[in-house]
Amino acid sequence: MISRIFVIILALGAAAYRFSTGAVLESIGLAGLASGLLFLRAAERRPPLRRYAYLSFLVTACIIGYVMFRNSR
């Protein structure tokens, strides 16, 4: 459990840093990762929240794909 909390805090910190440097899209992806992990944590008590976690991870994956495509040019 400590590792999940550590990853959430790390992702939020990295999102804040990327936002402050002007990389808004990347910060949204990192925030999506953190929110997905938070939803998974909350889904232990409320299973319907698992769908929101998957949606957050999908947003993160789409942003990763777009940024990789953008950087390959």
Residue frames as a rotation matrix with the C-alpha (Angstrom) as fourth column:
MET 1
0.556 0.831 0.000 0.00
0.831 -0.556 0.000 0.00
0.000 0.000 -1.000 0.00
ILE 2
0.314 -0.496 -0.810 2.82
0.240 -0.784 0.573 2.42
-0.919 -0.374 -0.127 0.70
SER 3
-0.702 -0.638 0.316 4.05
0.447 -0.049 0.893 2.11
-0.554 0.769 0.320 -2.87
ARG 4
-0.092 0.744 0.662 0.64
0.957 -0.116 0.264 3.05
0.274 0.658 -0.702 -4.33
ILE 5
0.785 0.355 -0.508 0.44
0.533 -0.805 0.261 6.14
-0.316 -0.476 -0.821 -2.14
PHE 6
-0.083 -0.913 -0.400 4.01
0.238 -0.408 0.882 7.02
-0.968 -0.022 0.251 -3.09
VAL 7
-0.676 -0.134 0.725 3.19
0.722 0.078 0.688 6.75
-0.149 0.988 0.044 -6.81
ILE 8
0.401 0.888 0.227 0.07
0.895 -0.432 0.108 8.92
0.194 0.160 -0.968 -6.36
ILE 9
0.681 -0.207 -0.703 2.06
0.267 -0.824 0.501 11.65
-0.682 -0.528 -0.506 -4.60
LEU 10
-0.422 -0.905 0.054 4.87
0.318 -0.092 0.944 11.39
-0.849 0.416 0.326 -7.13
ALA 11
-0.391 0.349 0.852 2.44
0.916 0.053 0.398 11.66
0.094 0.936 -0.340 -10.07
LEU 12
0.717 0.692 -0.079 0.72
0.696 -0.707 0.120 14.69
0.027 -0.141 -0.990 -8.57
GLY 13
0.373 -0.681 -0.630 4.05
0.155 -0.624 0.766 16.36
-0.915 -0.383 -0.128 -7.89
ALA 14
-0.655 -0.611 0.445 5.25
0.504 0.086 0.860 15.67
-0.563 0.787 0.251 -11.43
ALA 15
0.056 0.765 0.642 1.94
0.977 -0.173 0.122 16.98
0.204 0.620 -0.757 -12.80
ALA 16
0.818 0.218 -0.532 2.36
0.403 -0.878 0.260 20.21
-0.410 -0.427 -0.806 -10.85
TYR 17
-0.113 -0.945 -0.308 5.92
0.128 -0.321 0.938 20.59
-0.985 0.066 0.157 -12.10
ARG 18
-0.626 -0.100 0.773 4.98
0.748 0.202 0.632 19.90
-0.220 0.974 -0.051 -15.73
PHE 19
0.470 0.851 0.232 2.10
0.877 -0.480 -0.013 22.36
0.100 0.210 -0.973 -15.47
SER 20
0.655 -0.261 -0.709 4.41
0.192 -0.850 0.490 25.04
-0.730 -0.458 -0.507 -14.12
THR 21
-0.478 -0.878 -0.023 6.78
0.143 -0.104 0.984 24.51
-0.866 0.468 0.176 -17.05
GLY 22
-0.290 0.453 -0.843 3.96
-0.811 -0.584 -0.035 24.93
-0.509 0.673 0.537 -19.55
ALA 23
-0.880 -0.005 -0.474 3.43
-0.292 0.794 0.534 21.29
0.374 0.608 -0.700 -20.52
VAL 24
-0.335 0.844 0.419 -0.30
-0.916 -0.188 -0.354 21.26
-0.220 -0.502 0.836 -19.83
LEU 25
0.427 0.535 -0.729 -1.10
-0.731 0.679 0.071 18.12
0.533 0.502 0.681 -21.81
GLU 26
-0.303 -0.632 -0.713 1.53
0.011 0.746 -0.666 16.09
0.953 -0.210 -0.219 -20.01
SER 27
-0.913 -0.002 0.408 0.31
-0.399 -0.206 -0.894 17.37
0.086 -0.978 0.187 -16.64
ILE 28
0.099 0.995 0.026 -3.24
-0.995 0.099 0.002 16.25
-0.001 -0.026 1.000 -17.50
GLY 29
0.305 -0.059 -0.950 -1.89
-0.340 0.926 -0.166 12.79
0.890 0.374 0.263 -18.28
LEU 30
-0.723 -0.636 -0.269 -0.07
0.063 0.326 -0.943 12.60
0.688 -0.699 -0.196 -14.97
ALA 31
-0.657 0.580 0.482 -3.13
-0.738 -0.362 -0.569 13.84
-0.155 -0.730 0.666 -13.11
GLY 32
0.340 0.771 -0.538 -5.14
-0.843 0.504 0.188 11.16
0.416 0.390 0.821 -14.90
LEU 33
-0.179 -0.502 -0.846 -2.72
0.017 0.858 -0.513 8.53
0.984 -0.106 -0.145 -13.63
ALA 34
-0.966 -0.209 0.154 -3.00
-0.128 -0.132 -0.983 9.82
0.226 -0.969 0.100 -10.07
SER 35
-0.296 0.927 0.229 -6.79
-0.943 -0.246 -0.224 10.04
-0.151 -0.283 0.947 -10.20
GLY 36
0.276 0.355 -0.893 -7.01
-0.567 0.810 0.147 6.54
0.776 0.466 0.425 -11.64
LEU 37
-0.559 -0.555 -0.616 -4.96
0.204 0.628 -0.751 5.20
0.804 -0.546 -0.237 -8.75
LEU 38
-0.890 0.302 0.341 -7.12
-0.447 -0.435 -0.781 7.13
-0.087 -0.848 0.522 -6.30
PHE 39
0.082 0.965 -0.250 -10.27
-0.978 0.126 0.164 5.69
0.190 0.231 0.954 -7.87
LEU 40
0.029 -0.133 -0.991 -8.81
-0.138 0.981 -0.136 2.19
0.990 0.140 0.010 -7.62
ARG 41
-0.920 -0.380 -0.095 -8.11
0.067 0.084 -0.994 2.83
0.385 -0.921 -0.052 -3.95
ALA 42
-0.589 0.773 0.236 -11.69
-0.757 -0.425 -0.496 4.02
-0.283 -0.471 0.836 -3.41
ALA 43
0.038 0.624 -0.780 -13.06
-0.808 0.479 0.344 1.09
0.588 0.617 0.523 -5.42
GLU 44
-0.833 -0.335 -0.440 -12.05
-0.016 0.810 -0.586 -1.28
0.553 -0.481 -0.680 -2.63
ARG 45
-0.804 0.584 -0.114 -15.12
0.134 -0.008 -0.991 -0.05
-0.579 -0.812 -0.072 -0.76
ARG 46
0.260 0.878 -0.402 -17.24
-0.332 -0.310 -0.891 1.07
-0.907 0.365 0.211 -3.71
PRO 47
-0.270 -0.450 0.851 -16.75
0.501 0.689 0.523 -1.25
-0.822 0.568 0.040 -6.71
PRO 48
0.663 0.538 0.521 -18.61
0.708 -0.222 -0.671 0.97
-0.245 0.813 -0.528 -9.24
LEU 49
0.743 -0.435 -0.509 -15.76
-0.348 -0.900 0.262 3.50
-0.572 -0.017 -0.820 -8.99
ARG 50
-0.065 -0.790 0.610 -13.54
0.313 0.565 0.764 1.05
-0.948 0.240 0.210 -10.84
ARG 51
0.439 0.297 0.848 -15.03
0.890 -0.015 -0.456 2.31
-0.122 0.955 -0.271 -14.13
TYR 52
0.996 -0.090 -0.014 -13.80
-0.090 -0.994 -0.055 5.82
-0.009 0.056 -0.998 -13.40
ALA 53
0.288 -0.944 0.163 -10.34
-0.258 0.087 0.962 4.43
-0.922 -0.319 -0.218 -12.73
TYR 54
-0.075 -0.288 0.955 -10.30
0.761 0.603 0.241 2.73
-0.645 0.744 0.174 -16.11
LEU 55
0.778 0.395 0.489 -11.52
0.617 -0.628 -0.474 5.93
0.120 0.670 -0.732 -17.76
SER 56
0.822 -0.538 -0.186 -8.72
-0.385 -0.766 0.515 7.89
-0.420 -0.352 -0.837 -16.08
PHE 57
-0.049 -0.866 0.498 -6.17
0.060 0.495 0.867 5.35
-0.997 0.073 0.027 -17.26
LEU 58
0.266 0.218 0.939 -7.62
0.917 0.243 -0.316 5.55
-0.297 0.945 -0.135 -20.78
VAL 59
0.998 0.057 0.039 -7.17
0.064 -0.971 -0.231 9.34
0.025 0.233 -0.972 -20.77
THR 60
0.424 -0.905 0.028 -3.59
-0.453 -0.185 0.872 8.85
-0.784 -0.383 -0.488 -19.62
ALA 61
-0.090 -0.447 0.890 -2.91
0.512 0.746 0.426 6.28
-0.854 0.494 0.162 -22.34
CYS 62
0.643 0.390 0.659 -4.37
0.765 -0.290 -0.575 8.52
-0.033 0.874 -0.485 -25.03
ILE 63
0.934 -0.338 -0.114 -2.23
-0.324 -0.938 0.127 11.44
-0.150 -0.082 -0.985 -23.92
ILE 64
0.122 -0.920 0.373 0.88
-0.184 0.348 0.919 9.24
-0.975 -0.181 -0.127 -23.83
GLY 65
0.097 -0.017 0.995 0.12
0.828 0.556 -0.071 8.08
-0.552 0.831 0.068 -27.35
TYR 66
0.894 0.289 0.343 -0.41
0.434 -0.750 -0.499 11.61
0.113 0.595 -0.796 -28.61
VAL 67
0.730 -0.673 -0.122 2.76
-0.504 -0.650 0.568 12.94
-0.461 -0.353 -0.814 -26.97
MET 68
-0.045 -0.750 0.659 4.79
0.182 0.643 0.744 10.06
-0.982 0.153 0.108 -28.39
PHE 69
0.351 0.254 0.901 3.35
0.915 0.113 -0.388 10.76
-0.201 0.960 -0.193 -31.85
ARG 70
0.998 0.053 0.040 4.02
0.058 -0.987 -0.148 14.48
0.032 0.150 -0.988 -31.48
ASN 71
0.483 -0.875 0.017 7.63
-0.508 -0.265 0.820 13.91
-0.713 -0.405 -0.572 -30.39
SER 72
0.117 -0.444 0.888 8.33
0.527 0.786 0.323 11.48
-0.842 0.431 0.326 -33.23
ARG 73
0.839 0.261 0.477 7.97
0.544 -0.397 -0.739 14.24
-0.004 0.880 -0.475 -35.81
